[in-house]
Amino acid sequence: MADEKLPTGRVQRLARIGRTAAGVAAKQAGTKTANVVRSQERSDKALERRQIETAEQIVTVLGGMKGAAMKVGQMLSFLDLGLVPEEYREEFQAKLATLRDSAPTVAFEDMREVIEQDLGESVDEAFAELDPAPIAAASIGQVYRARLHDGRDVAVKVQYPGVNDAVRADMQNLGMLLRLAKRITPRMDVKAIGAEIRARIVDELDYELEASNQRTLARLYRDHPFILIPGVVMSMCRERVIVTEFVEGDRFEQISSGDQAERDRVGEIAYRFYFGSMYRHRRFSGDPHPGNMLRLADGRIAFLDFGLFKELEPEATELELASARAATEGDAVELHRLWAGGGFLPEPERVDPDDLLAYVNDAVWWYITDEEVQITAAAVQRIAIQAGDPRSTHFRTMRHQDMNPEHLMGRRLELLVLAVLGELQATANWHRIAREWMYGDEPVTELGRQEAEFLAR
């Protein structure tokens, strides 16, 4: 869809979301009024169809807004929270999935201006060739294929004009969303959590910082047997333009429609990359979603997009690993001690250790249970609800917790990786893999042995 002016002001963007919500509410009210004279079956069907129409409107609005608002749509596209009836769920997710790899596009002439302003030279001077048709659209920019004068094929990611102001406006409106979250977790330090979210999202606007993040991971994974991080052309990266090695491969939809063995293999690779980066290297992408994965012709998986990035302090990493070990070993007292000391329990005496252990078990059972587990959409939905939803059976325990901001991105990573595995319906003994970074155990899978050899080098 061509170029619709991006709303950049806080009030304008909030009003746009509000108009969508009001329009949806009005239509649903109209449907309910009409239902008075309909049979129960026809009433249910009419309301269900309205939910599907709502999904279409969400795609249109969030896609057009770009930035942080669009990320919500991307996340909902593969994290099923049971928002629509079962028989419509596939259709609902399919509509939201259009936000993964594409979005309403901005005309190339506008994007050319950004490229030339940032690089300080014309497109023809900077590149031997640049295809004006975008090959992908991210939440704050579009990606083009180009060729450098030395013959290298590259991907050129360019920020949407005005998106900087738009994202900052989203961040001003963040307080409204966090106030809603505080109803679920009254002990949450909204100010600290808001500051962490703003810092990570605003970092994402700086493509020079993203280039540095990507270069760091590219070095860590150089010559890895099954993971590729595209190299970065640092001399051509600026605040709104990033140039990286071009990679081509199968998108997630092709991977997820493959046979079980291949889906299991890709699932283990995704799990190893995201969790392994966090716990082994303490540097990780906070944006694990299907649009950021490609399967190359040689079977390796390329991971893309490192704008939303986090580096953990050693103490934070050890606290997370110690908590996972305590949960694995069923040590409720130790888990309670760790969480109280780590700032997760503002009033430790109000949380029973056994209740806390039960809450954590329901959130992470899939990787602390020593058996093969297939991650299904139903399992993802159940875990997401139990971990942070008012429908959780642990709602009372949740209300006495806080989220240490240092760990916020890790929890996002954990949930979104789980959702990716659910899309793949991948099967593995996730606990045996996790023990490599939890306890330093020897690997038990072929991919694990290959990675151990790589790490030893």
C-alpha positions as CSV (number, residue, x, y, z in Angstrom):
1,M,0.0,0.0,0.0
2,A,1.5,3.3,-0.9
3,D,2.5,6.0,1.2
4,E,0.2,7.3,3.8
5,K,1.6,10.1,6.0
6,L,2.9,8.7,9.2
7,P,1.3,10.3,12.3
8,T,4.2,11.5,14.5
9,G,2.6,13.6,17.3
10,R,1.7,11.9,20.7
11,V,-1.9,13.1,20.6
12,Q,-2.4,12.3,16.9
13,R,-1.0,8.8,17.4
14,L,-3.0,8.2,20.6
15,A,-6.1,9.5,18.8
16,R,-5.6,7.1,16.0
17,I,-5.4,4.1,18.3
18,G,-8.4,5.5,20.1
19,R,-10.5,5.9,17.0
20,T,-9.8,2.3,16.0
21,A,-10.9,1.1,19.5
22,A,-14.0,3.3,19.4
23,G,-14.9,2.2,15.9
24,V,-14.5,-1.5,17.0
25,A,-16.6,-0.9,20.1
26,A,-19.3,0.9,18.1
27,K,-19.5,-2.0,15.6
28,Q,-19.6,-4.6,18.4
29,A,-22.4,-2.6,20.1
30,G,-24.3,-2.6,16.9
31,T,-23.8,-6.3,16.5
32,K,-25.0,-6.9,20.0
33,T,-28.1,-4.8,19.4
34,A,-28.9,-6.7,16.2
35,N,-28.4,-9.9,18.1
36,V,-31.5,-9.3,20.2
37,V,-33.6,-10.4,17.2
38,R,-31.2,-13.2,16.1
39,S,-31.0,-16.8,17.2
40,Q,-28.2,-17.6,19.7
41,E,-26.2,-19.4,17.0
42,R,-26.5,-16.5,14.6
43,S,-25.6,-14.1,17.3
44,D,-22.4,-16.0,18.2
45,K,-21.4,-16.1,14.6
46,A,-22.0,-12.4,14.1
47,L,-19.8,-11.5,17.0
48,E,-17.1,-13.9,15.9
49,R,-17.0,-12.4,12.4
50,R,-16.7,-8.9,14.0
51,Q,-13.6,-10.1,15.8
52,I,-12.0,-11.1,12.5
53,E,-12.9,-7.7,11.0
54,T,-11.2,-6.2,14.1
55,A,-8.0,-8.1,13.3
56,E,-8.1,-6.5,9.8
57,Q,-8.4,-3.0,11.3
58,I,-5.6,-3.7,13.8
59,V,-3.3,-4.7,10.9
60,T,-4.1,-1.6,9.0
61,V,-3.6,0.8,11.9
62,L,-0.6,-0.8,13.5
63,G,1.1,-1.3,10.1
64,G,0.6,2.3,9.2
65,M,1.9,3.6,12.5
66,K,5.2,1.6,12.3
67,G,7.4,1.9,15.4
68,A,6.5,0.5,18.8
69,A,2.8,0.2,17.9
70,M,3.5,-2.1,15.0
71,K,5.6,-4.3,17.2
72,V,2.5,-5.1,19.2
73,G,0.9,-6.4,16.0
74,Q,4.0,-8.4,15.0
75,M,4.0,-10.1,18.4
76,L,0.3,-10.9,18.4
77,S,0.8,-12.4,14.9
78,F,2.5,-15.5,16.4
79,L,1.8,-15.3,20.2
80,D,-1.7,-16.7,20.5
81,L,-3.4,-15.5,23.7
82,G,-6.8,-17.0,23.0
83,L,-8.3,-13.7,21.9
84,V,-10.7,-15.2,19.3
85,P,-12.7,-18.4,19.1
86,E,-10.9,-21.6,18.2
87,E,-12.4,-22.0,14.7
88,Y,-11.4,-18.4,13.7
89,R,-7.9,-18.5,15.3
90,E,-6.0,-19.5,12.2
91,E,-7.7,-16.7,10.1
92,F,-7.0,-14.2,12.9
93,Q,-3.3,-15.1,13.1
94,A,-3.0,-15.1,9.3
95,K,-4.2,-11.5,9.1
96,L,-1.9,-10.3,11.8
97,A,1.0,-12.3,10.2
98,T,1.0,-9.8,7.3
99,L,3.0,-7.5,9.8
100,R,5.9,-10.0,10.0
101,D,7.7,-9.5,6.8
102,S,5.8,-6.6,5.2
103,A,3.9,-3.5,6.0
104,P,2.4,-0.5,4.3
105,T,5.4,0.8,2.3
106,V,6.8,4.3,1.9
107,A,7.6,5.6,-1.6
108,F,11.2,5.1,-2.6
109,E,11.7,8.8,-3.4
110,D,11.1,9.6,0.3
111,M,13.5,6.8,1.3
112,R,16.1,7.9,-1.2
113,E,16.2,11.3,0.5
114,V,17.0,9.6,3.9
115,I,19.8,7.6,2.3
116,E,21.4,10.5,0.6
117,Q,21.1,12.8,3.7
118,D,22.7,10.3,5.9
119,L,25.4,9.0,3.6
120,G,26.2,12.5,2.3
121,E,26.2,11.4,-1.4
122,S,23.8,10.3,-4.0
123,V,22.4,6.8,-4.2
124,D,24.3,6.3,-7.5
125,E,27.6,7.4,-5.9
126,A,27.1,5.1,-2.9
127,F,25.9,2.0,-4.7
128,A,26.6,0.4,-8.1
129,E,23.0,-0.8,-8.1
130,L,20.0,-0.4,-5.7
131,D,16.6,-1.9,-6.4
132,P,13.9,0.6,-5.5
133,A,11.4,-2.1,-4.7
134,P,11.8,-3.0,-1.0
135,I,12.4,-6.7,-0.1
136,A,11.1,-6.4,3.5
137,A,9.5,-3.8,5.8
138,A,10.5,-3.7,9.5
139,S,8.8,-1.9,12.3
140,I,10.7,1.4,11.8
141,G,12.3,0.9,8.3
142,Q,12.4,-0.7,4.9
143,V,15.0,-3.0,3.4
144,Y,16.4,-2.8,-0.1
145,R,18.8,-5.0,-2.1
146,A,21.8,-3.3,-3.5
147,R,25.3,-3.9,-4.9
148,L,28.4,-2.1,-3.8
149,H,31.0,-0.8,-6.3
150,D,33.3,-3.7,-5.2
151,G,30.7,-6.2,-6.3
152,R,29.3,-7.3,-2.9
153,D,25.6,-7.8,-2.6
154,V,24.2,-6.0,0.4
155,A,20.9,-5.3,2.3
156,V,20.2,-1.6,3.0
157,K,17.9,-0.9,5.8
158,V,16.5,2.7,5.8
159,Q,14.4,4.4,8.5
160,Y,11.0,5.7,7.6
161,P,11.0,9.5,7.4
162,G,9.6,10.9,10.6
163,V,9.6,7.6,12.5
164,N,11.9,9.0,15.1
165,D,9.3,11.4,16.3
166,A,6.5,8.8,15.9
167,V,8.3,6.3,18.1
168,R,9.1,8.9,20.7
169,A,5.4,9.8,20.7
170,D,4.6,6.1,21.3
171,M,7.0,6.1,24.3
172,Q,5.2,9.2,25.8
173,N,1.9,7.1,25.6
174,L,3.6,4.1,27.2
175,G,2.5,5.3,30.7
176,M,-1.1,4.6,29.7
177,L,-0.3,1.0,28.9
178,L,1.8,0.5,32.0
179,R,-1.0,1.8,34.2
180,L,-3.2,-1.0,32.8
181,A,-0.4,-3.5,33.6
182,K,-0.3,-2.2,37.2
183,R,-3.8,-3.3,37.7
184,I,-2.5,-6.9,37.3
185,T,0.7,-6.4,39.3
186,P,0.1,-3.5,41.7
187,R,3.6,-3.8,43.2
188,M,5.2,-3.1,39.8
189,D,7.6,-0.1,39.7
190,V,6.0,1.5,36.7
191,K,8.6,4.2,36.5
192,A,11.6,1.8,36.4
193,I,10.0,-0.5,33.9
194,G,9.0,2.4,31.7
195,A,12.5,3.7,31.8
196,E,13.9,0.3,30.7
197,I,11.4,0.0,27.8
198,R,12.0,3.5,26.6
199,A,15.8,3.0,26.7
200,R,15.6,-0.2,24.6
201,I,13.1,1.2,22.1
202,V,14.9,4.5,21.7
203,D,18.2,2.6,21.2
204,E,16.4,0.9,18.3
205,L,16.2,4.2,16.4
206,D,20.0,4.5,16.3
207,Y,21.1,2.3,13.3
208,E,24.8,2.9,14.1
209,L,24.2,1.3,17.5
210,E,22.3,-1.6,15.8
211,A,25.2,-2.0,13.5
212,S,27.6,-2.3,16.4
213,N,25.3,-4.8,18.1
214,Q,25.1,-6.9,14.9
215,R,28.9,-6.8,14.4
216,T,29.4,-8.0,18.0
217,L,27.2,-11.0,17.4
218,A,28.6,-11.6,13.9
219,R,32.1,-11.9,15.5
220,L,30.8,-14.2,18.3
221,Y,29.2,-16.6,15.8
222,R,31.7,-16.3,13.0
223,D,32.2,-19.8,11.4
224,H,29.4,-21.3,13.5
225,P,28.2,-24.6,12.1
226,F,24.5,-23.8,12.0
227,I,24.0,-20.1,12.8
228,L,24.8,-17.1,10.6
229,I,24.8,-13.4,11.6
230,P,25.2,-11.3,8.4
231,G,28.3,-9.2,8.4
232,V,28.1,-5.4,8.7
233,V,29.6,-2.8,6.3
234,M,30.4,-0.4,9.1
235,S,31.8,2.4,6.8
236,M,28.3,2.8,5.3
237,C,26.2,2.7,8.5
238,R,24.7,5.9,9.8
239,E,22.0,6.9,12.3
240,R,19.2,6.0,9.8
241,V,20.9,3.7,7.4
242,I,22.5,0.3,8.0
243,V,24.2,-1.8,5.3
244,T,24.8,-5.5,5.9
245,E,25.8,-8.6,4.0
246,F,22.9,-9.8,1.8
247,V,21.5,-13.2,2.7
248,E,18.8,-15.2,0.9
249,G,16.8,-18.1,2.0
250,D,13.5,-19.7,3.0
251,R,11.2,-17.6,5.1
252,F,9.6,-19.0,8.3
253,E,6.3,-20.0,6.5
254,Q,8.3,-22.4,4.3
255,I,10.2,-23.8,7.3
256,S,7.1,-24.3,9.5
257,S,5.4,-26.2,6.7
258,G,8.2,-28.7,6.5
259,D,8.5,-32.2,8.1
260,Q,8.7,-32.7,11.8
261,A,12.5,-33.5,11.8
262,E,13.3,-30.3,10.1
263,R,11.0,-28.3,12.3
264,D,12.7,-29.9,15.4
265,R,16.1,-29.0,14.0
266,V,15.2,-25.4,13.4
267,G,13.5,-25.1,16.7
268,E,16.6,-26.3,18.5
269,I,18.8,-23.9,16.6
270,A,16.5,-20.9,17.5
271,Y,16.5,-22.0,21.1
272,R,20.2,-22.4,21.2
273,F,20.8,-19.0,19.5
274,Y,18.5,-16.9,21.6
275,F,18.9,-18.6,25.0
276,G,22.6,-19.3,24.4
277,S,23.3,-15.7,23.5
278,M,21.6,-14.5,26.7
279,Y,23.3,-17.0,29.1
280,R,26.6,-17.7,27.4
281,H,27.5,-14.4,25.9
282,R,25.2,-12.1,28.0
283,R,24.3,-10.2,24.8
284,F,21.1,-11.0,22.9
285,S,18.4,-9.8,20.5
286,G,15.2,-8.9,22.3
287,D,13.1,-9.4,19.2
288,P,12.8,-13.1,18.4
289,H,10.1,-13.4,15.9
290,P,9.6,-15.5,12.7
291,G,10.3,-12.6,10.4
292,N,13.9,-12.4,11.7
293,M,14.9,-15.9,10.6
294,L,15.9,-17.3,7.2
295,R,17.0,-20.8,6.3
296,L,20.0,-20.7,3.9
297,A,20.6,-23.2,1.1
298,D,23.2,-25.0,3.2
299,G,20.8,-25.5,6.1
300,R,22.2,-22.8,8.4
301,I,19.7,-20.3,10.0
302,A,20.4,-16.6,9.5
303,F,19.2,-14.3,12.3
304,L,18.4,-10.7,11.4
305,D,17.6,-7.4,13.2
306,F,19.5,-6.4,16.3
307,G,18.0,-3.0,17.1
308,L,16.2,-4.2,20.2
309,F,19.3,-5.5,22.0
310,K,20.3,-6.1,25.6
311,E,23.5,-6.7,27.4
312,L,23.1,-8.4,30.8
313,E,25.3,-7.8,33.9
314,P,27.1,-10.9,35.1
315,E,25.1,-10.7,38.4
316,A,21.8,-10.6,36.5
317,T,22.8,-13.6,34.4
318,E,23.7,-15.7,37.5
319,L,20.5,-14.8,39.3
320,E,18.5,-16.1,36.3
321,L,20.5,-19.3,36.1
322,A,20.3,-19.8,39.9
323,S,16.5,-19.3,39.8
324,A,16.2,-21.9,37.0
325,R,18.3,-24.4,39.0
326,A,16.2,-23.8,42.1
327,A,13.0,-24.4,40.1
328,T,14.5,-27.5,38.5
329,E,15.4,-28.9,41.8
330,G,12.1,-28.0,43.4
331,D,13.8,-25.8,46.1
332,A,11.0,-23.4,47.0
333,V,13.0,-21.8,49.8
334,E,16.0,-21.0,47.7
335,L,13.9,-19.7,44.9
336,H,12.1,-17.4,47.3
337,R,15.4,-16.2,48.7
338,L,16.8,-15.4,45.3
339,W,13.7,-13.5,44.2
340,A,13.5,-11.5,47.4
341,G,17.2,-10.6,47.1
342,G,16.8,-9.8,43.4
343,G,14.1,-7.2,43.8
344,F,11.2,-9.3,42.5
345,L,9.4,-9.5,45.8
346,P,8.9,-6.1,47.4
347,E,7.2,-7.7,50.5
348,P,8.7,-11.2,50.6
349,E,6.7,-12.2,53.7
350,R,3.5,-11.8,51.6
351,V,4.5,-14.5,49.1
352,D,4.5,-18.2,50.2
353,P,7.6,-20.0,48.8
354,D,5.5,-23.0,47.6
355,D,3.1,-20.7,45.8
356,L,6.0,-18.9,44.1
357,L,7.6,-22.2,43.0
358,A,4.2,-23.3,41.6
359,Y,4.0,-20.0,39.6
360,V,7.5,-20.4,38.2
361,N,7.0,-24.0,37.4
362,D,3.9,-23.2,35.3
363,A,5.9,-20.6,33.4
364,V,9.0,-22.5,32.6
365,W,8.1,-26.2,33.0
366,W,8.9,-26.8,29.4
367,Y,12.6,-26.4,29.9
368,I,13.0,-27.5,33.6
369,T,11.3,-30.9,32.9
370,D,13.6,-33.7,32.0
371,E,11.6,-35.2,29.2
372,E,10.8,-34.7,25.5
373,V,8.2,-31.9,25.1
374,Q,6.4,-30.8,22.0
375,I,5.7,-27.1,22.1
376,T,2.1,-26.6,20.8
377,A,0.1,-23.5,20.3
378,A,-2.1,-24.6,23.2
379,A,1.0,-25.0,25.5
380,V,2.2,-21.5,24.5
381,Q,-1.2,-20.0,25.2
382,R,-1.4,-21.7,28.6
383,I,2.1,-20.6,29.7
384,A,1.5,-17.0,28.5
385,I,-1.7,-16.8,30.5
386,Q,-0.3,-18.4,33.7
387,A,2.8,-16.2,33.5
388,G,1.3,-12.8,33.2
389,D,-2.5,-12.7,32.7
390,P,-5.4,-11.9,35.0
391,R,-6.8,-15.4,34.0
392,S,-3.8,-17.0,35.7
393,T,-4.4,-19.4,38.6
394,H,-1.4,-17.6,40.2
395,F,-3.0,-14.1,40.0
396,R,-2.7,-13.6,43.8
397,T,1.0,-14.4,43.7
398,M,1.6,-12.1,40.7
399,R,0.0,-9.2,42.5
400,H,2.8,-9.2,45.1
401,Q,5.6,-9.2,42.6
402,D,7.7,-6.6,40.8
403,M,9.7,-6.9,37.6
404,N,13.4,-6.0,38.0
405,P,14.0,-3.9,34.9
406,E,17.3,-5.6,34.2
407,H,15.4,-8.9,33.6
408,L,12.5,-7.5,31.5
409,M,14.1,-8.2,28.1
410,G,15.0,-11.7,29.1
411,R,11.4,-12.5,30.0
412,R,10.3,-11.1,26.7
413,L,12.9,-13.3,24.9
414,E,11.7,-16.3,26.8
415,L,8.1,-15.9,25.9
416,L,8.7,-15.0,22.3
417,V,11.1,-17.9,21.7
418,L,8.5,-20.2,23.2
419,A,6.0,-18.8,20.7
420,V,8.3,-19.4,17.8
421,L,8.8,-23.0,18.9
422,G,5.0,-23.3,19.1
423,E,4.6,-22.1,15.5
424,L,7.1,-24.9,14.6
425,Q,5.4,-27.4,16.9
426,A,9.0,-28.4,17.7
427,T,9.9,-31.3,19.9
428,A,13.0,-31.8,22.1
429,N,14.2,-32.4,25.6
430,W,14.6,-28.7,26.1
431,H,15.8,-29.2,29.7
432,R,18.8,-31.4,28.6
433,I,19.8,-28.6,26.1
434,A,19.4,-25.9,28.9
435,R,21.6,-27.9,31.3
436,E,24.6,-26.9,29.1
437,W,24.3,-23.3,30.3
438,M,22.5,-24.0,33.6
439,Y,24.9,-26.7,34.9
440,G,27.7,-26.9,32.3
441,D,26.7,-30.4,31.3
442,E,28.0,-32.0,28.1
443,P,25.6,-31.8,25.1
444,V,23.3,-34.7,24.3
445,T,22.2,-33.7,20.8
446,E,24.2,-33.6,17.6
447,L,23.7,-29.9,17.2
448,G,24.9,-29.5,20.8
449,R,28.1,-31.5,20.0
450,Q,28.7,-29.3,16.9
451,E,28.3,-26.2,19.0
452,A,30.5,-27.4,21.8
453,E,33.3,-28.0,19.3
454,F,32.8,-24.5,17.9
455,L,32.9,-23.0,21.4
456,A,36.0,-24.9,22.3
457,R,37.8,-23.3,19.3
